[in-house]
Amino acid sequence: MYTLILIAFLLTGLLVYSFIIEPHLLKQRHYLIKKDKRTVLDISKAYDLYQAESNIVIAHISDLHFSRWFKPRRMNRIIRSTIQNKPDLIIITGDLIDNYKKWPHRSTKRLIEKLKKLQAPLGKIAVMGNHDHLNDGHYFVKEIYQHAGFTLLDNESVFGSDDKTSMNIVGIDIESPKVSFTYEATLAEWQLLLLHEPDYVSRITNLPNYDLILSGHSHGGQIRLPFYYAKTKGALKYTDGLYLLGNETLLSVSSGVGMTKIPARLGVPPEILYYHLEPQQQSNVS
């Protein structure tokens, strides 16, 4: 009898944690990235010691999956994080909404307001994910990004520079009729590629041209148990974390923020990633 009570108590606690507590958390990860990708450092516990004025900081958000279960107010933690860390550039790598067919349109105005509060001097850039396209939702998502001040890359590139660095960013949307996996390199100091489904890096014909590839899609499994770890098509090989693809190219797979199928997370808390890009000159000195 006591054993059954204990099991029931543990199961209840597990459900409360996975449906109510963990989805409301936000983990911050910070990486110091040099031109030689073999020397990537996880500086999450002391990132303030690496905040050189010459470094470019990129905030990476993915898989928000806004829905009737995951409302725009969940952006508040992310907004506070970006205010605290002051990134130079903000990037979203797909799946802004979960399913347009089920979208609560009363939340549209609030979602735009929240996305507008994300601010960065080099701008805000996004690509679409597979869920953004469900039921022709990509038309809606495109308008959301436009009203919120984001540049949406639909199989195209954008170049930008300031007094600290120059950067070329390619955004690939594999669901788009314009999909292409080949883009010419530029003379920018940093070459970035945004691709929602990380396994599609195998189709990139000039992979060594890129310094950093940002993706999501996997949710890190979303529910992780000792005997169970779900994987998603498009993220079967690259599931979460950092992967060195040769000596020059680093792939980062975000576990994302939101949820799909069930409104729960277990063992994979929502996360926002920060990349501190160290200039070539400073890397040579260090």
C-alpha positions as a Python dict, from the first residue, in 0.01 Angstrom:
ca = {
    (1, 'M'): (0, 0, 0),
    (2, 'Y'): (273, 246, 98),
    (3, 'T'): (465, 155, -217),
    (4, 'L'): (166, 244, -434),
    (5, 'I'): (123, 574, -251),
    (6, 'L'): (491, 655, -300),
    (7, 'I'): (475, 571, -671),
    (8, 'A'): (162, 784, -714),
    (9, 'F'): (331, 1072, -529),
    (10, 'L'): (643, 1050, -747),
    (11, 'L'): (442, 1034, -1068),
    (12, 'T'): (236, 1336, -963),
    (13, 'G'): (552, 1528, -884),
    (14, 'L'): (704, 1433, -1218),
    (15, 'L'): (396, 1549, -1408),
    (16, 'V'): (383, 1879, -1218),
    (17, 'Y'): (751, 1942, -1288),
    (18, 'S'): (739, 1851, -1658),
    (19, 'F'): (412, 2031, -1740),
    (20, 'I'): (433, 2333, -1510),
    (21, 'I'): (782, 2398, -1376),
    (22, 'E'): (1046, 2308, -1636),
    (23, 'P'): (868, 2472, -1935),
    (24, 'H'): (885, 2804, -1746),
    (25, 'L'): (1261, 2786, -1689),
    (26, 'L'): (1519, 2949, -1914),
    (27, 'K'): (1878, 2829, -1926),
    (28, 'Q'): (2147, 3062, -2058),
    (29, 'R'): (2453, 2920, -2231),
    (30, 'H'): (2750, 3130, -2336),
    (31, 'Y'): (3023, 3021, -2576),
    (32, 'L'): (3346, 3200, -2664),
    (33, 'I'): (3415, 3126, -3031),
    (34, 'K'): (3744, 3203, -3204),
    (35, 'K'): (3827, 3173, -3572),
    (36, 'D'): (3995, 2843, -3489),
    (37, 'K'): (3683, 2650, -3385),
    (38, 'R'): (3887, 2386, -3202),
    (39, 'T'): (3921, 2627, -2911),
    (40, 'V'): (3553, 2689, -2832),
    (41, 'L'): (3501, 2759, -2461),
    (42, 'D'): (3184, 2721, -2254),
    (43, 'I'): (3197, 3042, -2050),
    (44, 'S'): (2844, 3018, -1908),
    (45, 'K'): (2961, 3038, -1547),
    (46, 'A'): (3191, 3335, -1603),
    (47, 'Y'): (3083, 3501, -1926),
    (48, 'D'): (3121, 3846, -1772),
    (49, 'L'): (3499, 3790, -1766),
    (50, 'Y'): (3500, 3755, -2145),
    (51, 'Q'): (3295, 4062, -2235),
    (52, 'A'): (3560, 4237, -2443),
    (53, 'E'): (3437, 4543, -2629),
    (54, 'S'): (3574, 4400, -2955),
    (55, 'N'): (3369, 4079, -2928),
    (56, 'I'): (3046, 4039, -3121),
    (57, 'V'): (2768, 3876, -2917),
    (58, 'I'): (2491, 3685, -3093),
    (59, 'A'): (2175, 3574, -2914),
    (60, 'H'): (2028, 3253, -3059),
    (61, 'I'): (1662, 3167, -2997),
    (62, 'S'): (1483, 2873, -3155),
    (63, 'D'): (1160, 2673, -3162),
    (64, 'L'): (933, 2905, -2968),
    (65, 'H'): (623, 2717, -3091),
    (66, 'F'): (373, 2976, -2976),
    (67, 'S'): (26, 2825, -2945),
    (68, 'R'): (-281, 2821, -2723),
    (69, 'W'): (-59, 2645, -2466),
    (70, 'F'): (249, 2863, -2507),
    (71, 'K'): (145, 3226, -2499),
    (72, 'P'): (345, 3542, -2586),
    (73, 'R'): (396, 3629, -2219),
    (74, 'R'): (649, 3344, -2212),
    (75, 'M'): (879, 3584, -2400),
    (76, 'N'): (932, 3789, -2086),
    (77, 'R'): (1226, 3580, -1962),
    (78, 'I'): (1390, 3597, -2303),
    (79, 'I'): (1341, 3973, -2324),
    (80, 'R'): (1497, 4019, -1980),
    (81, 'S'): (1788, 3797, -2079),
    (82, 'T'): (1865, 4001, -2390),
    (83, 'I'): (1837, 4327, -2196),
    (84, 'Q'): (2087, 4191, -1945),
    (85, 'N'): (2333, 4051, -2202),
    (86, 'K'): (2302, 4324, -2467),
    (87, 'P'): (2369, 4111, -2779),
    (88, 'D'): (2481, 4281, -3099),
    (89, 'L'): (2260, 4054, -3308),
    (90, 'I'): (1950, 3842, -3236),
    (91, 'I'): (1868, 3533, -3443),
    (92, 'I'): (1564, 3303, -3442),
    (93, 'T'): (1610, 2972, -3622),
    (94, 'G'): (1254, 2867, -3700),
    (95, 'D'): (923, 2741, -3565),
    (96, 'L'): (790, 3068, -3428),
    (97, 'I'): (441, 2914, -3408),
    (98, 'D'): (330, 2554, -3364),
    (99, 'N'): (37, 2527, -3606),
    (100, 'Y'): (-134, 2814, -3784),
    (101, 'K'): (-461, 2618, -3810),
    (102, 'K'): (-487, 2620, -3430),
    (103, 'W'): (-340, 2967, -3376),
    (104, 'P'): (-538, 3185, -3128),
    (105, 'H'): (-555, 3506, -3333),
    (106, 'R'): (-631, 3714, -3025),
    (107, 'S'): (-263, 3658, -2934),
    (108, 'T'): (-124, 3806, -3257),
    (109, 'K'): (-95, 4166, -3141),
    (110, 'R'): (69, 4063, -2813),
    (111, 'L'): (318, 3840, -2994),
    (112, 'I'): (426, 4125, -3219),
    (113, 'E'): (464, 4354, -2917),
    (114, 'K'): (687, 4102, -2740),
    (115, 'L'): (906, 4040, -3045),
    (116, 'K'): (946, 4416, -3091),
    (117, 'K'): (1102, 4437, -2744),
    (118, 'L'): (1396, 4228, -2862),
    (119, 'Q'): (1654, 4487, -2962),
    (120, 'A'): (2008, 4459, -3102),
    (121, 'P'): (2226, 4718, -3282),
    (122, 'L'): (2309, 4487, -3575),
    (123, 'G'): (1946, 4385, -3613),
    (124, 'K'): (1716, 4084, -3574),
    (125, 'I'): (1720, 3800, -3826),
    (126, 'A'): (1505, 3488, -3862),
    (127, 'V'): (1444, 3186, -4080),
    (128, 'M'): (1135, 2967, -4090),
    (129, 'G'): (1099, 2613, -3964),
    (130, 'N'): (876, 2328, -4072),
    (131, 'H'): (599, 2416, -3823),
    (132, 'D'): (584, 2772, -3958),
    (133, 'H'): (473, 2624, -4290),
    (134, 'L'): (192, 2405, -4155),
    (135, 'N'): (-145, 2495, -4311),
    (136, 'D'): (15, 2782, -4508),
    (137, 'G'): (122, 2948, -4186),
    (138, 'H'): (434, 3090, -4350),
    (139, 'Y'): (232, 3383, -4488),
    (140, 'F'): (122, 3470, -4135),
    (141, 'V'): (467, 3420, -3984),
    (142, 'K'): (620, 3642, -4251),
    (143, 'E'): (385, 3926, -4153),
    (144, 'I'): (458, 3877, -3783),
    (145, 'Y'): (832, 3910, -3841),
    (146, 'Q'): (783, 4210, -4067),
    (147, 'H'): (573, 4398, -3811),
    (148, 'A'): (819, 4306, -3533),
    (149, 'G'): (1121, 4447, -3717),
    (150, 'F'): (1289, 4117, -3811),
    (151, 'T'): (1468, 4046, -4138),
    (152, 'L'): (1336, 3711, -4261),
    (153, 'L'): (1581, 3523, -4482),
    (154, 'D'): (1411, 3302, -4740),
    (155, 'N'): (1703, 3125, -4908),
    (156, 'E'): (1906, 3441, -4935),
    (157, 'S'): (2193, 3617, -4766),
    (158, 'V'): (2249, 3951, -4599),
    (159, 'F'): (2574, 4136, -4539),
    (160, 'G'): (2637, 4376, -4254),
    (161, 'S'): (2927, 4552, -4089),
    (162, 'D'): (3014, 4805, -3824),
    (163, 'D'): (3335, 4939, -3672),
    (164, 'K'): (3401, 4605, -3499),
    (165, 'T'): (3342, 4342, -3767),
    (166, 'S'): (3179, 4237, -4091),
    (167, 'M'): (2933, 3951, -4122),
    (168, 'N'): (2758, 3761, -4399),
    (169, 'I'): (2451, 3559, -4298),
    (170, 'V'): (2279, 3299, -4516),
    (171, 'G'): (1931, 3175, -4428),
    (172, 'I'): (1798, 2850, -4575),
    (173, 'D'): (1435, 2740, -4561),
    (174, 'I'): (1411, 2384, -4689),
    (175, 'E'): (1029, 2408, -4714),
    (176, 'S'): (1051, 2699, -4956),
    (177, 'P'): (1028, 2652, -5334),
    (178, 'K'): (1339, 2872, -5356),
    (179, 'V'): (1552, 2633, -5150),
    (180, 'S'): (1920, 2627, -5240),
    (181, 'F'): (2214, 2479, -5053),
    (182, 'T'): (2491, 2665, -5237),
    (183, 'Y'): (2591, 3025, -5167),
    (184, 'E'): (2910, 3207, -5256),
    (185, 'A'): (3149, 3309, -4981),
    (186, 'T'): (3214, 3678, -4921),
    (187, 'L'): (3504, 3874, -4775),
    (188, 'A'): (3320, 3917, -4443),
    (189, 'E'): (3515, 3825, -4130),
    (190, 'W'): (3234, 3596, -4011),
    (191, 'Q'): (3024, 3369, -4231),
    (192, 'L'): (2702, 3243, -4069),
    (193, 'L'): (2441, 2996, -4189),
    (194, 'L'): (2091, 2965, -4042),
    (195, 'L'): (1921, 2630, -4104),
    (196, 'H'): (1631, 2503, -3896),
    (197, 'E'): (1691, 2128, -3946),
    (198, 'P'): (2057, 2055, -3862),
    (199, 'D'): (2090, 1726, -4054),
    (200, 'Y'): (2058, 1918, -4381),
    (201, 'V'): (2415, 2042, -4337),
    (202, 'S'): (2503, 1728, -4534),
    (203, 'R'): (2363, 1902, -4843),
    (204, 'I'): (2573, 2216, -4806),
    (205, 'T'): (2821, 2201, -5090),
    (206, 'N'): (3066, 2457, -4950),
    (207, 'L'): (3047, 2376, -4578),
    (208, 'P'): (3405, 2492, -4494),
    (209, 'N'): (3311, 2846, -4599),
    (210, 'Y'): (3099, 2889, -4288),
    (211, 'D'): (3229, 2975, -3942),
    (212, 'L'): (2908, 2908, -3755),
    (213, 'I'): (2586, 2725, -3844),
    (214, 'L'): (2285, 2785, -3618),
    (215, 'S'): (1991, 2546, -3606),
    (216, 'G'): (1723, 2399, -3381),
    (217, 'H'): (1433, 2165, -3458),
    (218, 'S'): (1526, 1879, -3223),
    (219, 'H'): (1410, 2032, -2890),
    (220, 'G'): (1688, 1817, -2747),
    (221, 'G'): (1428, 1540, -2737),
    (222, 'Q'): (1191, 1757, -2524),
    (223, 'I'): (1130, 1460, -2291),
    (224, 'R'): (1445, 1284, -2174),
    (225, 'L'): (1430, 977, -1955),
    (226, 'P'): (1705, 722, -1879),
    (227, 'F'): (1530, 476, -2110),
    (228, 'Y'): (1373, 719, -2360),
    (229, 'Y'): (1505, 998, -2580),
    (230, 'A'): (1292, 1101, -2876),
    (231, 'K'): (1461, 1206, -3198),
    (232, 'T'): (1310, 1403, -3484),
    (233, 'K'): (1355, 1358, -3857),
    (234, 'G'): (1587, 1633, -3967),
    (235, 'A'): (1780, 1612, -3638),
    (236, 'L'): (1864, 1243, -3609),
    (237, 'K'): (2240, 1287, -3638),
    (238, 'Y'): (2281, 1629, -3480),
    (239, 'T'): (2053, 1642, -3176),
    (240, 'D'): (2175, 1920, -2945),
    (241, 'G'): (2488, 2108, -2847),
    (242, 'L'): (2798, 2187, -3050),
    (243, 'Y'): (2950, 1987, -3336),
    (244, 'L'): (3282, 2057, -3507),
    (245, 'L'): (3245, 1994, -3880),
    (246, 'G'): (3606, 2002, -3993),
    (247, 'N'): (3852, 2256, -3855),
    (248, 'E'): (3667, 2568, -3963),
    (249, 'T'): (3294, 2509, -3919),
    (250, 'L'): (3098, 2488, -3595),
    (251, 'L'): (2737, 2365, -3586),
    (252, 'S'): (2522, 2467, -3290),
    (253, 'V'): (2190, 2291, -3233),
    (254, 'S'): (1963, 2470, -2987),
    (255, 'S'): (1722, 2270, -2772),
    (256, 'G'): (1480, 2557, -2817),
    (257, 'V'): (1225, 2722, -2594),
    (258, 'G'): (877, 2596, -2670),
    (259, 'M'): (705, 2259, -2705),
    (260, 'T'): (513, 2058, -2960),
    (261, 'K'): (274, 1761, -2944),
    (262, 'I'): (257, 1778, -2563),
    (263, 'P'): (302, 2096, -2355),
    (264, 'A'): (579, 1950, -2141),
    (265, 'R'): (956, 1937, -2107),
    (266, 'L'): (1162, 1701, -1893),
    (267, 'G'): (1539, 1701, -1866),
    (268, 'V'): (1569, 1960, -2145),
    (269, 'P'): (1487, 2306, -2007),
    (270, 'P'): (1423, 2594, -2250),
    (271, 'E'): (1743, 2769, -2347),
    (272, 'I'): (1883, 3081, -2507),
    (273, 'L'): (2236, 3064, -2646),
    (274, 'Y'): (2492, 3343, -2663),
    (275, 'Y'): (2795, 3327, -2891),
    (276, 'H'): (3083, 3562, -2813),
    (277, 'L'): (3275, 3593, -3140),
    (278, 'E'): (3637, 3688, -3086),
    (279, 'P'): (3794, 3894, -3368),
    (280, 'Q'): (4072, 3743, -3579),
    (281, 'Q'): (4332, 3986, -3448),
    (282, 'Q'): (4250, 3915, -3085),
    (283, 'S'): (4253, 3538, -3148),
    (284, 'N'): (4604, 3564, -3292),
    (285, 'V'): (4727, 3751, -2985),
    (286, 'S'): (4574, 3503, -2740),
}
